[in-house]
């Protein structure tokens, strides 16, 4: 039975914004076909799967505690998998003499541990008013946040460095846009974590962080989209300069 909640609405919003970014990165991949564009596209696809599982689960099984717990487990696994893709990419870019699979397995093992603990530990996620209280055990919550932090933070720094060193405005614009995208994800994760654990905002704290992430990604998308259009027009008019 369909049940409306702020939790479901926030994840639906994030899922729709994620589709915009998937389309943009897909265009990069079709044009360049590089390992970076491929892995970023894969990262966003896993992210979209995470959003869809959570959105559909919350809308149709919000009153089923068992299904909500499975959503927590699947979300933890999906977050670990998509963060591991960034771990692979980080090692590929910064440590070319080391197999990038090491970066993948380091990050994935932390995310997988979080998923296992979410499954094994006793918890009772449930709908509280208009928000879902995921009731994630503290150790699993910490591991999930750690997985996000050790993948997003280095990737964001790498993209900022690439943007600073780029002479092509298109590359600079894209690098900064993607960096801010990742940093927005990190801020959203930290916001949800600290609002709930330390400021006692309760179940709605997660919804606030998810909505903030979706809004941030939408704003970044629109700003960088406008910048890309300006560059394209300058190229057409013969005004493009480095």
N, C-alpha and C positions, 0 to 999 in steps of 0.2 A: 504494500500500500504506500502510495506517495505521501511523504510528510515534508512540508516545507520547513526549512531551518536556515538560520543565518550561516551556519557551517556549510551547508550544501550550496547556498547562494555564493558564498565567498570562493569556494573551490570551483564552481561553475564559471565564475568571472575569471579566475586565474587560468582555467583551462582554455577559455576562448582567447585570452591574450597570448597564451602559449602557442596557439595555432598560428597567430600572426608571425611570431618569431620563427616557428618551424618553416613557414613559407619563405621568409627572408633568407634564412640560413640554407634552405634548399636551393634557392636561386644562386647563392654563393657557391654551393657545391657543384651545381650544374655548370657554372661558368669556369670555376677554377679546378675542381676535382683534386683538391689537396687533402692530405691526411688531417690537417687542422679542420677544414670545413666538414669533412666526413665525420670526425669525432664529435664536433660541436652539434652536428645534426643528430647523431646518435644520442648524445646527452639530452637534447631537447625531446626526442621521441620517448625516451625512458621517463623524462619529467612529465610528459603528456599522459603516459600510461598511469603514472602515479596519481595525477590529477583526476583522470577519468574514473579510476577504481574508487577513489575517495568520494567523488561527486555522486556517482550512481549508487554506491553503498549507502551514503548518508541520506539521499533522497528516498530510497526504497526500503532500507532496512534500519532506519534510525532507532526503532524500538526493539531491535534484536541485538542484545549485548554480545552474543556469540559471533555474529557477523561483524559487528563493529570491532571486535578484538582481532578477527582475521584481517580486517582492513588495516589495523595498526601494524600487524605483522607484515602484510604485503607492502605497505607504505615504507616500512623500515628497510625491507629488502630492495625495493625499487630505488630508494634514496641511496642505499649503499652501492647499487649497481651503477647508477648514473654518476655518482661521485667518483667511483672507480675509473670510469671513462676519463674523467678529468685527471685522475692520478696517472693514468697511462700517458695522456697528452703532456702533462707537466714533465715527466721523465723524458719523453721524446724530445721536448724542446730544450730543456735545461741540462739534461744528463745523457747526451747521445751515446756515451760509451757504456752505459748501463741499460740492460733490457727494460723497456718501458712496462713490460708485464710485471716487474717488481712493484712499480708504482700502483698498478692496477690492483694487485693482490694485497698490498698493504692497506689501501683504503677499503677495499671490498671486505677484508677480514673484520675490520672494525664495524662496518655496516651490518655484516652478516651476524656478528655477535649481538648487536642491538636487536636484530630481528628475532634471533633465537631466544634472547632474554624476554622480549615482549611476549613471546609465545609461552614460555615456561613459567614466568612469574604470574602470580594471581592478580588479576585486575578485573574491573567491572565497568567498561566504558558504557555510557548511556546518555540518552537525550535529557538535558536539563533545561526545560523551558524551550528556548529557540536555538540553543547551542548544544553541541555534543561535547561532553566531558570524556576525553579519550583515556583518562586514568592510566597514563603511561608510567611505568615504574621508574623511579629516579635514575637508576644506573643505565637503563635502556635509553632514557631521554638524553642523558649526558653523552652516550656513545653516538646517538644520532646527530647531536649537535657537533660533536667532534669530527664526525665523518664529513659533514658539510663544511666546517671551518678549514680543515687541512686540505681540502680540494679547491674550494672557491677562493680563499684568500691568496694562495700562491698564483692561481690562474689569473685573478684580477690584477695582481702586481705585474705579471708577465705581459698582459695586454696593455697596461699603462706604459710600461717600458717600450713596447713595440710602437705605441702611438707617439711617444716622445721622439723616437728615432726615425719615424716615417716622414718622408718628404711629400709623398703623394697624399693630398687631402682626403681622398676616398679611403685609403688605408688608415689614416689617422682617425678619421671620423668613425670608421667601423671598429677600430681597436678600442677607442674610448667608449663607444656605445656598448660594446660587449662587456667591457670592464665594469661599467656602471651597472649593467644587468646583473652580473655576478655579485657585486657588492650589495645591490639591493636585496638579493636573495640571502646574503649573510646577515644583513641588518634585520630582515624579516624574521629569520630563524632566531636571532638573538633576542629580538623584541618579544616573540612568543614565549621563549624560554624564561626570560627574566620577569615578564609581566605575570606569568603564572606561578613561578617558583618563589619569587622574592617579593613581588608587590601584591600578590594574592588577588589578581583580577578574576581568577576563576576560569571557567570553560571558555568564555568569550575572548580571552586573551589570544588563543590560537586563531580565532576568526579574524581578529583585528590584524594580526601579523600577516595572514594570508591575503586579506583585502589590501593591505598596505603594499605587499609584494606585487599583486596584480596591477594596482594603480601605478606603482613605480615603473613596472615593465611597459605598461601602456604609454606613459609619458615619455620614457626613453625611446620607445619605438617611434612615436609621432615626431619627436624632436629630430632624431637621426634620419627619419624618412624625409622630412623637409630639407635637411641639409644635403641629403643625397640628390634630391630633385634640383636644388640650386646648383650643385656641381654639374649635373647632367645638362642643364640649360646653358651654363657657361661653356661647356664643351661644344655644344651645338653652335653657339654664337662665336666660336673661335676666341673666347676670352679666357680659356682655362690656362692657369699658370700654376707652377709649383711654388 
